Amino acid sequence: MVQKVNWPFAAYGVEWYWKENMPRERYFLYIDGSQRGPYTVDQIDHMVNKGIVSSESMFWCEGLDQWQPVSQLIVPKVEVVRRRIRISTRLVGVVLLGMVLLGVTWPLLSEGWREQHQVELTQEAAYWRARGVLRDTFGKFTSILFEPFDPENVRLHGGQQASVELSAQTKRLGGAPMQGRWLVELEYDQRLKEWRPILSPNEQANPKGQGELTPPRPQAADLPSGTR
């Protein structure tokens, strides 16, 4: 059964409830030479974003030694939007830069992977593996621009061997470009499913050997006069 309470007790109950549940945020503002408040953070936020109070106005609350700018308490929504736009712009720039770098490096990475991972007993697979052998021979400080695959330059023989003629332009670091042709002899390992360079006796004693390679042939323009 609901009991009816008299008015004085009801009033006391309302007052007690309000004291116990009222917002505990009590901020004071210093505006036009006078102190105003107290306010809650939501109230100050509303006034700042409506232009009623400047973000440069001063505020104080219990626990502070001195008055502080309202900008340390409230960030205007306009500034929040600006910050988000700046962050978004930077993210877009980073993404675009990443796409450009990926576009530049992807062909090199893709070709490098193909040169080192050939498992088929085909002319094209032998061509790509021969490129890897030649690139390993020249080392990291030489850029090599190969001519496209041509079946006429790859000869499979003996069931599991290949002779690959490569035409390419090489350029060592700080040097001049040189056009040349190389012959790479390969053997297919049926158990491991991979192409390997055929090593000569001297190269078998030297683990760094990379197979049978003929040196590049200098062009006529590179030869001294009288020797052409």
Secondary structure, 3 states (H helix, E strand, C coil): CCCCCCHHHHHHHHHHHHHHHCCCCCEEEEECCEEEEEECHHHHHHHHHCCCCCCCCEEEECCCCCCEEHHHCCCCHHHHHHHHHHHHHHHHHHHHHHHHHHHHHHHHHHHHHHHHCCCCCCHHHHHHHHHHHHHHHHCCCEEEEECCCCHHHEEEECCCEEEEEEEEEEEECCCCCEEEEEEEEEEEECCCCEEEECCCHHHHCCCCCCCCCCCCCCCHHHCCCCCC
